[in-house]
Amino acid sequence: MERQTADDLVAVCDHCLTPIPDGAGVLEIDIAAADRALRRWRVKAGPDPLAVYATTPGARPVRWSTRHHDCGRPPRSPYTITVERIRTWPGLLHWGSHLADKYWLPATDWHDLTGRAIEPLRAAVSGILPAHPRDPHDGPVGDRPR
């Protein structure tokens, strides 16, 4: 079995648009903003147990951001993941599983962030991105071209 390397994913700062080396930055969300967004949505969506935040017209998810420690300011109520802890596909999967327990996660763009890491055509210029983008039609993301 091939071992995953530390450069599967790269973090690119939302402020200066340069890569963030290990120890120099974070992926973060303002959990107070996500909580407020979720509360506003609950009032709008009502008690419907099948209502889904992401599919509600007008619902705006709170954005995860990547930044160097020296770029920008942290949110007032940050939930942070240091970039070195999310550089591999297993690391991204681990954090997705961990965050699934957070009640505020549906009010964030976590699924979009991970989707951009998986689908090169959806990738942005910043965020958590594949270090070596490739066409997903060449096989599952976890498979490496030979």
Number of C-alpha atoms within 10 A of each C-alpha: 3 6 5 13 10 16 14 17 24 24 30 26 24 20 14 13 15 14 19 21 14 15 12 14 23 26 24 20 25 19 22 16 20 23 18 14 20 23 14 12 19 15 9 11 16 9 9 8 7 7 13 14 19 15 8 12 7 9 17 16 19 23 17 20 23 27 28 24 14 10 13 12 9 17 15 11 13 14 15 18 15 17 24 21 17 22 23 19 20 14 16 17 13 13 14 15 11 10 14 12 9 10 11 19 20 20 24 24 19 19 13 15 19 17 16 19 24 23 17 16 13 11 19 14 11 20 25 28 24 22 15 10 16 16 12 14 8 10 11 10 17 11 10 11 8 3
